[in-house]
Amino acid sequence: MTPMKEDYLKIIFELGGTKEKVSNKRIALSLNIAAGSVTEMINKLLSEGLVEHEPYAGVSLTAAGIKKAEILIQKHRIWEVFLVKELNYSIADVNDEAELLEHVTSDRLLDALDKKLGHPSRCPHGGVIPRANGNYKEDSHTLLSDVSDGDTVVVDRFIDNHELLTYLGDIQLDIGDKLKIIKHAPFEGPVMVKNITDKQNITVSYKASHYVFIKYVK
Protein backbone atom coordinates (compact mmCIF):
# COMPACT_ATOMS: atom_id res chain seq x y z
CA MET A 1 0.00 0.00 0.00
CA THR A 2 1.34 3.43 -0.94
CA PRO A 3 1.97 6.09 1.74
CA MET A 4 -0.73 8.29 0.15
CA LYS A 5 -3.36 5.57 0.50
CA GLU A 6 -2.31 5.11 4.09
CA ASP A 7 -2.68 8.86 4.70
CA TYR A 8 -6.24 8.69 3.41
CA LEU A 9 -7.14 5.78 5.65
CA LYS A 10 -5.66 7.57 8.66
CA ILE A 11 -7.45 10.87 8.01
CA ILE A 12 -10.81 9.18 7.38
CA PHE A 13 -10.31 7.37 10.70
CA GLU A 14 -9.39 10.62 12.46
CA LEU A 15 -12.45 12.40 11.07
CA GLY A 16 -14.86 9.77 12.37
CA GLY A 17 -15.10 7.46 9.38
CA THR A 18 -15.44 4.34 11.49
CA LYS A 19 -19.06 5.20 12.30
CA GLU A 20 -20.17 8.05 10.04
CA LYS A 21 -19.68 9.40 6.55
CA VAL A 22 -16.85 11.83 5.95
CA SER A 23 -17.23 14.28 3.06
CA ASN A 24 -14.62 14.68 0.34
CA LYS A 25 -14.43 18.36 1.28
CA ARG A 26 -13.37 17.56 4.85
CA ILE A 27 -10.78 15.09 3.61
CA ALA A 28 -9.42 17.64 1.13
CA LEU A 29 -9.30 20.35 3.78
CA SER A 30 -7.54 18.12 6.30
CA LEU A 31 -4.93 16.85 3.83
CA ASN A 32 -4.58 20.27 2.15
CA ILE A 33 -5.18 18.87 -1.34
CA ALA A 34 -7.59 19.49 -4.23
CA ALA A 35 -11.05 17.92 -4.08
CA GLY A 36 -10.48 16.24 -7.44
CA SER A 37 -7.54 14.31 -6.06
CA VAL A 38 -9.73 13.04 -3.22
CA THR A 39 -12.30 11.63 -5.64
CA GLU A 40 -9.62 9.74 -7.55
CA MET A 41 -8.10 8.19 -4.42
CA ILE A 42 -11.48 7.28 -2.93
CA ASN A 43 -12.26 5.32 -6.09
CA LYS A 44 -9.03 3.36 -5.65
CA LEU A 45 -9.83 2.61 -1.99
CA LEU A 46 -13.34 1.55 -3.02
CA SER A 47 -11.92 -0.94 -5.52
CA GLU A 48 -9.78 -2.44 -2.75
CA GLY A 49 -12.72 -2.80 -0.38
CA LEU A 50 -11.29 -0.40 2.21
CA VAL A 51 -14.05 2.24 2.12
CA GLU A 52 -17.75 2.54 1.36
CA HIS A 53 -19.15 5.54 -0.50
CA GLU A 54 -22.56 7.15 -0.43
CA PRO A 55 -23.21 9.88 -3.04
CA TYR A 56 -23.53 13.38 -1.52
CA ALA A 57 -22.82 11.98 1.97
CA GLY A 58 -19.20 10.84 1.85
CA VAL A 59 -17.12 7.80 2.71
CA SER A 60 -16.63 5.55 5.69
CA LEU A 61 -14.15 2.77 6.39
CA THR A 62 -15.07 -0.88 5.92
CA ALA A 63 -14.05 -3.42 8.55
CA ALA A 64 -10.89 -4.09 6.53
CA GLY A 65 -10.20 -0.36 6.25
CA ILE A 66 -10.66 0.15 9.98
CA LYS A 67 -8.23 -2.66 10.77
CA LYS A 68 -5.54 -1.23 8.50
CA ALA A 69 -6.08 2.30 9.85
CA GLU A 70 -5.90 1.12 13.46
CA ILE A 71 -2.53 -0.55 12.91
CA LEU A 72 -1.09 2.46 11.07
CA ILE A 73 -2.33 4.96 13.63
CA GLN A 74 -1.20 2.87 16.59
CA LYS A 75 2.35 2.73 15.24
CA HIS A 76 2.34 6.40 14.26
CA ARG A 77 1.05 7.67 17.59
CA ILE A 78 3.27 5.41 19.70
CA TRP A 79 6.28 6.86 17.89
CA GLU A 80 4.98 10.38 18.49
CA VAL A 81 4.77 9.70 22.21
CA PHE A 82 8.31 8.30 22.16
CA LEU A 83 9.72 11.29 20.26
CA VAL A 84 8.12 13.81 22.61
CA LYS A 85 8.60 11.93 25.89
CA GLU A 86 12.02 10.39 25.36
CA LEU A 87 13.71 12.68 22.83
CA ASN A 88 12.08 16.02 23.72
CA TYR A 89 10.71 16.75 20.25
CA SER A 90 8.17 19.56 20.03
CA ILE A 91 4.63 18.39 19.29
CA ALA A 92 4.63 20.30 15.99
CA ASP A 93 7.71 18.43 14.73
CA VAL A 94 6.88 14.77 15.36
CA ASN A 95 4.57 13.93 12.47
CA ASP A 96 7.12 13.61 9.66
CA GLU A 97 9.48 11.51 11.79
CA ALA A 98 6.67 9.24 12.97
CA GLU A 99 5.49 8.90 9.36
CA LEU A 100 8.86 7.41 8.41
CA LEU A 101 9.22 5.22 11.50
CA GLU A 102 5.76 3.65 11.35
CA HIS A 103 6.62 1.93 8.06
CA VAL A 104 9.62 0.06 9.48
CA THR A 105 8.07 -0.94 12.81
CA SER A 106 7.56 -4.65 13.45
CA ASP A 107 4.95 -5.97 15.87
CA ARG A 108 7.75 -6.90 18.27
CA LEU A 109 9.22 -3.39 18.21
CA LEU A 110 5.76 -1.85 18.61
CA ASP A 111 5.07 -3.98 21.68
CA ALA A 112 8.45 -3.06 23.17
CA LEU A 113 7.87 0.66 22.60
CA ASP A 114 4.38 0.47 24.03
CA LYS A 115 5.64 -1.28 27.18
CA LYS A 116 8.57 1.14 27.55
CA LEU A 117 6.17 4.11 27.41
CA GLY A 118 3.73 2.64 29.92
CA HIS A 119 0.98 1.80 27.40
CA PRO A 120 -0.07 5.40 26.66
CA SER A 121 -3.71 5.95 25.74
CA ARG A 122 -3.24 9.18 23.77
CA CYS A 123 -0.64 10.77 21.52
CA PRO A 124 0.82 14.26 22.15
CA HIS A 125 -1.86 16.01 20.07
CA GLY A 126 -4.68 14.24 21.90
CA GLY A 127 -5.54 11.38 19.54
CA VAL A 128 -6.55 8.04 21.03
CA ILE A 129 -4.04 5.23 20.41
CA PRO A 130 -5.94 2.23 18.97
CA ARG A 131 -5.36 -1.23 20.40
CA ALA A 132 -5.10 -4.50 18.46
CA ASN A 133 -7.97 -6.02 20.44
CA GLY A 134 -10.24 -3.11 19.51
CA ASN A 135 -10.61 -2.17 23.18
CA TYR A 136 -10.09 1.59 23.16
CA LYS A 137 -12.17 4.73 23.55
CA GLU A 138 -12.89 6.48 20.28
CA ASP A 139 -11.79 10.05 19.59
CA SER A 140 -14.14 13.01 19.86
CA HIS A 141 -15.33 14.02 16.37
CA THR A 142 -17.06 17.34 17.13
CA LEU A 143 -15.26 20.23 15.46
CA LEU A 144 -14.73 23.67 16.96
CA SER A 145 -16.19 25.09 13.74
CA ASP A 146 -19.53 23.36 14.47
CA VAL A 147 -20.01 24.64 18.03
CA SER A 148 -22.76 27.23 18.55
CA ASP A 149 -22.08 30.74 19.83
CA GLY A 150 -22.37 30.87 23.62
CA ASP A 151 -21.47 27.19 24.19
CA THR A 152 -18.69 26.15 26.57
CA VAL A 153 -16.40 23.33 25.47
CA VAL A 154 -13.04 21.70 26.22
CA VAL A 155 -10.33 21.18 23.59
CA ASP A 156 -9.92 17.42 23.15
CA ARG A 157 -7.47 16.92 20.27
CA PHE A 158 -5.94 18.37 17.11
CA ILE A 159 -5.39 16.99 13.63
CA ASP A 160 -1.72 16.01 13.31
CA ASN A 161 -0.45 18.76 11.02
CA HIS A 162 2.78 20.75 11.45
CA GLU A 163 1.41 24.04 10.15
CA LEU A 164 -1.67 23.74 12.37
CA LEU A 165 0.23 22.80 15.53
CA THR A 166 2.68 25.66 15.01
CA TYR A 167 -0.22 28.08 14.57
CA LEU A 168 -2.05 26.80 17.65
CA GLY A 169 1.14 27.17 19.65
CA ASP A 170 1.39 30.78 18.51
CA ILE A 171 -2.15 31.58 19.69
CA GLN A 172 -1.62 29.52 22.87
CA LEU A 173 -4.46 27.04 22.35
CA ASP A 174 -3.74 23.77 24.16
CA ILE A 175 -5.43 20.42 24.74
CA GLY A 176 -7.58 20.63 27.84
CA ASP A 177 -8.29 24.36 27.49
CA LYS A 178 -11.83 25.35 28.41
CA LEU A 179 -13.39 27.70 25.86
CA LYS A 180 -16.53 29.82 25.64
CA ILE A 181 -17.54 30.49 22.04
CA ILE A 182 -18.11 34.21 21.53
CA LYS A 183 -18.86 34.46 17.83
CA HIS A 184 -18.41 32.80 14.42
CA ALA A 185 -17.57 35.56 11.95
CA PRO A 186 -19.62 35.31 8.71
CA PHE A 187 -18.35 34.31 5.26
CA GLU A 188 -15.85 31.74 6.50
CA GLY A 189 -14.40 34.14 9.00
CA PRO A 190 -12.59 33.19 12.23
CA VAL A 191 -14.08 31.88 15.45
CA MET A 192 -13.72 34.24 18.40
CA VAL A 193 -13.47 32.48 21.77
CA LYS A 194 -12.70 33.21 25.38
CA ASN A 195 -10.02 30.85 26.66
CA ILE A 196 -11.31 30.43 30.20
CA THR A 197 -8.26 28.38 31.21
CA ASP A 198 -5.77 31.08 30.19
CA LYS A 199 -8.14 33.99 30.91
CA GLN A 200 -7.75 35.59 27.50
CA ASN A 201 -9.73 36.10 24.30
CA ILE A 202 -8.30 34.53 21.16
CA THR A 203 -9.27 34.28 17.51
CA VAL A 204 -9.08 30.90 15.74
CA SER A 205 -8.93 30.96 11.96
CA TYR A 206 -11.71 29.34 9.91
CA LYS A 207 -9.36 26.66 8.60
CA ALA A 208 -7.86 25.85 12.01
CA SER A 209 -11.34 25.56 13.55
CA HIS A 210 -11.90 22.55 11.26
CA TYR A 211 -8.81 20.85 12.71
CA VAL A 212 -9.66 21.30 16.41
CA PHE A 213 -11.92 18.71 18.07
CA ILE A 214 -13.80 19.48 21.26
CA LYS A 215 -15.93 17.91 23.98
CA TYR A 216 -18.93 19.63 25.55
CA VAL A 217 -18.72 20.56 29.19
CA LYS A 218 -21.16 18.44 31.21
N, C-alpha and C positions, 0 to 999 in steps of 0.2 A: 504494500500500500504506500502511495506517495505521501510525503509530508503535507502537501496541500489537502489531500483527502482527510488526513488525520486532523488537520486544523479545523476542517468543517465539522467533523464528528464532535470534536471537543467543544466548539462554540455552540453547536445545536444543543449539546448536553448542558452547557453553562446557562443557556437561555431558557431552559425548561422543557426541552424537546423530548424528555422521557415520558411526559404526561400530557403535554399540550402541543398545539401546532405553533411553529415559529415561522414568521413571515420572512420572505426573501429580503425585504427591506431591512429588517433587524439584523439579519446575518451580514448583509452588505455593510451596514453601518458599523457593526462590531469588528469586522475584519478589514474595514477601510478599503473596500474594493467596489467595482462597478456592479450594479444589479444584474447586468447581462452575464457576467462571469459566474454569479451565483446560480443562475438558471442552468447553465451548462454543467456545472459540477453536481448540482442536485440530480440531474438526469443520469449522471454516471453512478452516483450513490444508489439511485433507484434501481438501476440495472444490476447492481451487486446485492440487492436485498438489504441494504443498511438503513434506508429511510423509507417512509411512506409519505405520499404527497396528496394534498387535497386542494384542488383549484381555489384560488382566492382566500385560502385559509393559511396555507403554509406546509411545513414539513415537520415530521416527528421521527424519532429513531425507532427502528424495529428492535426486537429482542437481541438480534445479532449486532445491531448498531450500538445498542446500549452497552453490551458486553465489551466491545472493542473500545468504546469511549471511556468506560470505567477503568480499564487497564491503562490506557494512555494517560488519563488524568491522574490516576494514582501515582504512577511513576513521575510524572511531571511535577506534581505538587509535593511529593516527598523530597525530590531534589531541591525544590524551592525552599522548603523548611531547612534542609541541610545547609544550603548556601547562606541563608540569613543567620541561622543559629550558630553554625560551626565556623563559617568563614567570614561572617560580618558583612555580607553583601547588603546593599540597600535594596529595599523591596522593589523599586523601579527597575533594577538592573538584573533581576534573576531570570526573567522569562527566556531570553535568548540562550543562556547557558543551560537552563533546564530542558529547553527544546532539543538541544544537542545530546544531552546526557540520557534523556528518556529512551532514545533509540538504541542505546548500547547497554541497557540495564537488564540483566537476567533476573529471573524470579528469585534466585538465591541472593543476589546483591540487593534486590528490593527488600526482601525480608530482613536482611542484615541492617540496612539503613533504617527501616521502620523500627526495628528493635532498639538500635542505637539512639534514635530520637525520642523513644518513649511512646511510640504508637500515636503520633499527633492526629488530631481529628480535623484540623483545618490548616490551610496553607497561609503564608504571610498576608495575602490580600483577601483572606476571609473565606475562601472556597472550601467546601467540605471535601475531605479526602475519601474517595470511594474505597470500599473493601471488597475483596474477592468473593466473600460469602453474601454480598448484597446487603449486609446489615450495617447501614449507615443512614444518618439523617440527611434528607435532601436539602439543597441550597434554597434560600429565599429567591423568588423570581419576580418580586414586585419592584418595579423601577422607580427611582426618584422622580422621573419625568411624569409618572402616572398618578402621583399623590396629589390630593386636592389641597387647595389653599386653606390654611388654618389647621391642617392635620399636624400631629406630632408623631415623629417616627425615629427609629434608631438605624444608623448605617450598619448594614450587615456584611456586605462584601463588595468588591470591585471586580470588573473584568480585568484580566491580566494583560495589560497593555502599557508599554513603557511611557509613551507620550501621556496617556491618561494619568498614570501614577505619579509622574513628575508634576503634572498640572495640579493634581489633588494635594500633593505635598506643598506646592506653592501657595495654595489657598487655605492650607491647614485643615483639610477635611480628613478625618481618620475613622477607621472602623470602631464602632462603639459610640460614636458621637450622637448625641440626642439633638434632633433638629425640629424646629417649628417652621412649616412652610408659610412664607409671607405672601408670595405672589409668583405666578407664572407669567412672564412677559409675553405678549401676543406675537404672532408671526414668527414662531420658532425662536423666540428670545430666551434669555437665561431664566433660571429659577432663583428667586431671591429667598434666602432662608436665614433664620436666626439659629446659630449654633449655640444651643443652651449649655452644652458641656464647656465650651471655650468662652462663653459669654461675649459673642461677637456676631455681627451680621456679615454674611458672605454671599457672593453671587456665583452660582454654578452654571456654566455654559450649557446651552441646549444639548450639544453633543455629549458632553460629560454626564449630563443627567440621565442619559440612556445607557450609561455604563455603571451606574451606582445602584446597587440593590439595597432595599431597606426592609425593616420589619416594623409593624405598627406597635405602638406602645399600648400595653394592656392596662 
